[in-house]
Amino acid sequence: MIFKGRIWKFGDNIDTDAIIPARYLNTSDPAELAKHCMEDADPAFMSKMKPGDIIVGGENFGCGSSREHAPIAIKAAGISCVVAKSFARIFYRNSFNMGLPIFESGELADAIAEGDEIEIDSATGVITLSGSGRTFNISPIPPFMEKLIADGGLMKHIARK
């Protein structure tokens, strides 16, 4: 898979309450959750971002609760993928289960600025910074996980079988 988009940069320890505030968890409707994606980290985020854009975070992205609402909100908002220095383990697993592609890069967050554009080739594990051509290596997504994402997450993948 190829992902190409503009960067929205966030720092370390972005927790699930910053991704989707608890006050909106009275629904599991993806469209409703998307309206409030990243609201507590950047109140104007949803008015600025465009479908296909990419979130880049620091260390421990998605820490906090184990709820699946956080990756659902990000995906439903139109974010194509998330790249971070590291992810909280439960967020990492929930993201793949919900069909949200995520990638770990220890270097990218420090090398880019918000608004930069990148291209990610998930099969080769290469991120290219548009304009400069600078590249960063990430672990490629294994073929099974690519299929899981392409199917829209674990439950949709199972339903197709």
GUKE-401166 format. One record per residue: residue number from 0; y, z, x of N, C-alpha, C in turn. Coordinates in pm, whole numbers, always signed. Atoms other than C-alpha are relative to their C-alpha. Layout:
<NUM, <Y, Z, X>, <Y, Z, X>, <Y, Z, X>> ...
//
This chain:
<0, <-118, +0, +84>, <+0, +0, +0>, <+124, +0, +88>> <1, <-129, +2, -68>, <+354, -71, +111>, <+102, +69, -91>> <2, <-107, -70, +71>, <+636, +161, +6>, <+128, -28, +75>> <3, <-128, +27, -63>, <+995, +63, +72>, <+109, +56, -90>> <4, <-105, -57, +81>, <+1299, +255, -40>, <+103, +76, +80>> <5, <-109, -80, -56>, <+1611, +455, +22>, <-44, +146, +8>> <6, <+37, -138, -29>, <+1579, +806, +161>, <+91, +100, -71>> <7, <-69, -121, +47>, <+1676, +1129, -15>, <-58, +114, +81>> <8, <+45, -96, -100>, <+1658, +1402, +244>, <+19, +144, -48>> <9, <-2, -143, +33>, <+1573, +1767, +180>, <-51, +78, +118>> <10, <+33, -83, -116>, <+1521, +2056, +420>, <-137, +64, -7>> <11, <+126, -75, -6>, <+1246, +2306, +489>, <-18, +87, -124>> <12, <+38, -95, +105>, <+1065, +2518, +231>, <+55, -36, -138>> <13, <-37, +42, +136>, <+1154, +2314, -77>, <-115, +42, -90>> <14, <+109, -52, +82>, <+955, +2506, -334>, <-10, -72, -133>> <15, <+24, +70, +126>, <+814, +2392, -665>, <+108, +30, -103>> <16, <-111, -29, +92>, <+1099, +2566, -850>, <+122, -86, +29>> <17, <-109, +92, -33>, <+1349, +2348, -664>, <-35, -142, -47>> <18, <+45, +132, +42>, <+1141, +2040, -748>, <+9, -14, -152>> <19, <-12, -4, +147>, <+1107, +2128, -1118>, <+17, +147, -40>> <20, <-29, -140, +33>, <+1277, +2453, -1225>, <-88, +54, -112>> <21, <+91, -65, +96>, <+1058, +2697, -1418>, <+55, -3, -143>> <22, <-57, -1, +135>, <+1301, +2690, -1711>, <-36, -125, -81>> <23, <+39, +123, +69>, <+1172, +2339, -1794>, <-150, -13, -17>> <24, <+146, +9, +3>, <+803, +2422, -1785>, <-60, +26, -138>> <25, <+51, -12, +136>, <+776, +2453, -2162>, <-56, -133, -50>> <26, <+57, +130, +33>, <+659, +2090, -2156>, <-82, -50, +119>> <27, <+73, +69, -108>, <+411, +1887, -1958>, <+22, -150, -11>> <28, <-32, +141, +18>, <+562, +1555, -2071>, <+67, -53, +127>> <29, <-57, +51, -125>, <+624, +1355, -1751>, <+144, -50, -12>> <30, <-137, +53, +16>, <+938, +1184, -1886>, <+102, +113, -11>> <31, <-91, -114, +14>, <+1095, +1517, -1980>, <+14, +75, +133>> <32, <-5, -65, -130>, <+1003, +1675, -1645>, <+84, -81, +98>> <33, <-73, +88, -92>, <+1147, +1375, -1461>, <+151, +18, -12>> <34, <-144, -17, +21>, <+1492, +1438, -1612>, <+58, +112, +86>> <35, <-47, -118, -73>, <+1511, +1762, -1412>, <-54, +7, +143>> <36, <+58, +5, -134>, <+1343, +1653, -1088>, <+106, +33, +106>> <37, <-84, -43, -113>, <+1501, +1822, -781>, <+133, +60, -45>> <38, <-127, -48, +56>, <+1772, +1967, -1006>, <+56, +122, +72>> <39, <-51, -121, -66>, <+1795, +2304, -829>, <+26, -23, +149>> <40, <-30, +34, -139>, <+1796, +2140, -484>, <+123, -89, +10>> <41, <-115, +91, +5>, <+2052, +1872, -578>, <+24, -35, -146>> <42, <-22, +22, +142>, <+2193, +1883, -932>, <+28, -146, -40>> <43, <-31, +140, +32>, <+2304, +1517, -914>, <-111, -97, +40>> <44, <+105, +86, -53>, <+1976, +1386, -773>, <-42, -111, -97>> <45, <+50, +101, +94>, <+1855, +1208, -1087>, <+105, -105, -35>> <46, <-103, +100, +28>, <+2189, +1035, -1138>, <+24, -92, +119>> <47, <-22, +79, -122>, <+2189, +904, -779>, <-121, -84, +39>> <48, <+119, +69, -49>, <+1829, +804, -712>, <-35, -120, -87>> <49, <+47, +121, +69>, <+1673, +472, -808>, <-152, -6, +12>> <50, <+146, +14, -10>, <+1309, +394, -886>, <-40, -68, +130>> <51, <+46, +53, -127>, <+1120, +328, -565>, <+54, +75, +120>> <52, <-55, -79, -110>, <+1332, +565, -356>, <-105, +97, +53>> <53, <+95, -85, -71>, <+1159, +805, -116>, <+65, +133, +34>> <54, <-45, -132, -41>, <+1197, +1178, -66>, <-55, +28, +139>> <55, <+42, -45, -133>, <+1186, +1302, +295>, <+37, +147, +10>> <56, <-22, -143, -9>, <+1147, +1675, +346>, <-37, +55, +136>> <57, <+31, -69, -124>, <+1109, +1925, +623>, <-136, +66, -5>> <58, <+125, -77, -3>, <+842, +2188, +677>, <-30, +62, -136>> <59, <+49, -77, +115>, <+634, +2336, +394>, <+53, -51, -134>> <60, <-47, +59, +125>, <+747, +2096, +121>, <-99, +31, -112>> <61, <+85, -29, +115>, <+614, +2200, -220>, <-62, +138, +1>> <62, <+53, -136, -3>, <+556, +2564, -139>, <+31, +69, -134>> <63, <-25, -74, +124>, <+554, +2822, -417>, <-121, -3, -90>> <64, <+108, -8, +98>, <+347, +2801, -730>, <-98, -116, +15>> <65, <+104, +102, -7>, <+32, +2597, -772>, <+8, -101, -114>> <66, <-6, +88, +117>, <+149, +2414, -1082>, <+9, -148, +37>> <67, <+3, +145, -21>, <+96, +2040, -1106>, <+129, -67, -47>> <68, <-124, +57, +53>, <+435, +1989, -1273>, <+88, -61, +109>> <69, <-89, +48, -107>, <+609, +1937, -936>, <-32, -144, +39>> <70, <+25, +141, -31>, <+428, +1618, -828>, <+12, -91, -121>> <71, <-17, +81, +121>, <+428, +1498, -1189>, <+147, -36, -17>> <72, <-144, +25, +16>, <+808, +1534, -1205>, <+50, -103, +101>> <73, <-43, +94, -105>, <+857, +1350, -874>, <-48, -141, -32>> <74, <+57, +132, +31>, <+626, +1064, -971>, <+67, -60, -123>> <75, <-60, +50, +124>, <+768, +1033, -1323>, <+147, -37, +18>> <76, <-141, +33, -27>, <+1123, +1027, -1182>, <+14, -138, +63>> <77, <-5, +132, -61>, <+1032, +703, -1005>, <-3, +1, +151>> <78, <+13, -9, -145>, <+1003, +831, -650>, <-133, -63, +39>> <79, <+124, +71, -35>, <+748, +606, -479>, <-94, +85, +84>> <80, <+82, -87, -84>, <+628, +866, -226>, <+88, +106, +63>> <81, <-70, -107, -70>, <+720, +1175, -29>, <-54, +6, +143>> <82, <+36, -20, -140>, <+722, +1214, +349>, <+62, +133, +40>> <83, <-53, -128, -46>, <+758, +1561, +499>, <-65, +38, +133>> <84, <+60, -51, -124>, <+698, +1742, +825>, <-133, +66, -29>> <85, <+126, -59, +45>, <+433, +1942, +641>, <+13, +33, -148>> <86, <+6, -32, +142>, <+325, +2022, +286>, <-76, +129, -21>> <87, <+82, -111, +44>, <+206, +2336, +118>, <-134, -59, -44>> <88, <+133, +57, +23>, <-169, +2284, +84>, <-25, -31, -147>> <89, <+28, +26, +142>, <-186, +2316, -296>, <+85, -116, -51>> <90, <-83, +114, +39>, <+106, +2072, -338>, <-63, -129, +53>> <91, <+65, +116, -61>, <-73, +1831, -103>, <-113, -49, -90>> <92, <+115, +38, +84>, <-388, +1836, -316>, <+46, -44, -139>> <93, <-50, +36, +133>, <-200, +1829, -649>, <+64, -138, +1>> <94, <-65, +131, -7>, <-3, +1526, -533>, <-101, -112, -10>> <95, <+103, +104, +9>, <-313, +1318, -475>, <-68, +2, -136>> <96, <+63, -9, +132>, <-468, +1448, -797>, <+86, -63, -109>> <97, <-92, +58, +98>, <-158, +1333, -986>, <+39, -145, +32>> <98, <-27, +139, -38>, <-139, +999, -801>, <+131, -20, +73>> <99, <-124, +11, -76>, <+172, +1076, -594>, <-34, -12, +149>> <100, <+28, +15, -143>, <+142, +935, -239>, <+92, +89, +84>> <101, <-77, -84, -92>, <+251, +1179, +33>, <-50, -24, +141>> <102, <+31, +27, -140>, <+262, +1144, +410>, <+65, +108, +85>> <103, <-56, -98, -93>, <+315, +1390, +695>, <+49, -70, +125>> <104, <-59, +50, -125>, <+548, +1300, +982>, <+89, +110, +56>> <105, <-80, -104, -64>, <+682, +1559, +1221>, <+131, -52, +56>> <106, <-117, +58, -64>, <+943, +1318, +1357>, <+101, -61, -96>> <107, <-87, +81, +85>, <+1085, +1119, +1067>, <+123, +75, -51>> <108, <-111, -73, +61>, <+1300, +1387, +902>, <+116, +22, +96>> <109, <-106, -24, -99>, <+1491, +1451, +1225>, <+65, -129, +49>> <110, <-48, +128, -54>, <+1540, +1080, +1301>, <+77, -85, -101>> <111, <-65, +82, +103>, <+1685, +956, +971>, <+113, +77, -67>> <112, <-108, -59, +79>, <+1987, +1017, +754>, <-21, -37, -146>> <113, <+9, +33, +141>, <+2007, +1030, +378>, <+65, -136, -24>> <114, <-50, +133, +28>, <+2056, +679, +248>, <-63, -108, +86>> <115, <+74, +98, -80>, <+1859, +511, +528>, <-113, -56, -85>> <116, <+115, +60, +67>, <+1583, +279, +416>, <-117, -5, +96>> <117, <+121, +8, -80>, <+1227, +293, +538>, <-105, -81, -74>> <118, <+117, +66, +56>, <+908, +99, +486>, <-123, +72, +54>> <119, <+122, -70, -37>, <+571, +274, +488>, <-118, -90, -31>> <120, <+126, +72, +20>, <+243, +90, +536>, <-109, +107, +3>> <121, <+96, -111, +7>, <-12, +343, +415>, <-135, -36, +60>> <122, <+128, +42, -57>, <-307, +137, +541>, <+0, +8, +153>> <123, <-6, -3, -146>, <-187, +113, +903>, <+56, +132, +53>> <124, <-58, -126, -43>, <-4, +447, +912>, <+127, -18, +81>> <125, <-126, +25, -72>, <+329, +304, +1028>, <+117, +7, -98>> <126, <-127, -5, +71>, <+674, +393, +898>, <+102, -73, +86>> <127, <-102, +75, -72>, <+952, +152, +996>, <+137, +32, -58>> <128, <-138, -27, +41>, <+1319, +250, +982>, <+74, -133, -7>> <129, <-69, +128, +18>, <+1502, -51, +838>, <+127, -3, +82>> <130, <-119, +17, -82>, <+1782, -188, +1050>, <-31, +14, +147>> <131, <+27, -23, -142>, <+1672, -35, +1378>, <-138, -49, +42>> <132, <+136, +39, -34>, <+1305, -130, +1359>, <-80, +110, +65>> <133, <+71, -113, -61>, <+1214, +211, +1502>, <-120, +36, -87>> <134, <+121, -32, +75>, <+862, +313, +1403>, <-47, +143, +26>> <135, <+58, -134, -4>, <+683, +640, +1337>, <-143, -12, -48>> <136, <+140, +4, +39>, <+310, +694, +1315>, <-35, +117, -91>> <137, <+54, -100, +92>, <+142, +880, +1030>, <-149, -27, -13>> <138, <+141, +24, +26>, <-220, +923, +937>, <-12, -94, -120>> <139, <+20, +90, +114>, <-329, +631, +719>, <-72, +74, -113>> <140, <+71, -57, +113>, <-450, +721, +371>, <-140, -62, -1>> <141, <+135, +56, +6>, <-830, +685, +359>, <-17, -89, -125>> <142, <+19, +93, +112>, <-953, +403, +132>, <-27, +68, -135>> <143, <+26, -69, +126>, <-1087, +647, -130>, <+127, +56, -60>> <144, <-125, -58, +49>, <-750, +819, -155>, <+95, -110, -47>> <145, <-80, +115, +46>, <-576, +479, -180>, <-41, -39, -141>> <146, <+52, +35, +133>, <-800, +404, -479>, <+42, +104, -102>> <147, <-42, -109, +88>, <-722, +743, -631>, <+146, -17, -42>> <148, <-143, +21, +28>, <-348, +674, -604>, <+19, -124, -87>> <149, <-13, +125, +76>, <-383, +316, -731>, <-43, +19, -146>> <150, <+47, -26, +137>, <-572, +448, -1036>, <+92, +95, -76>> <151, <-95, -89, +67>, <-288, +693, -1111>, <-35, +147, +9>> <152, <+38, -140, -18>, <-457, +1016, -999>, <-147, +22, -30>> <153, <+141, -34, +10>, <-789, +1195, -1017>, <-57, -21, -140>> <154, <+53, +11, +137>, <-833, +1213, -1396>, <-9, -147, -44>> <155, <+5, +142, +37>, <-747, +846, -1446>, <-106, -74, +81>> <156, <+104, +59, -85>, <-975, +755, -1155>, <-138, +28, -59>> <157, <+128, -37, +59>, <-1265, +944, -1314>, <-22, -73, -132>> <158, <+12, +68, +131>, <-1193, +791, -1656>, <-37, -148, +18>> <159, <+32, +141, -23>, <-1222, +441, -1504>, <-146, -22, +36>> <160, <+141, +14, -43>, <-1576, +510, -1382>, <-95, -1, -114>> 
//
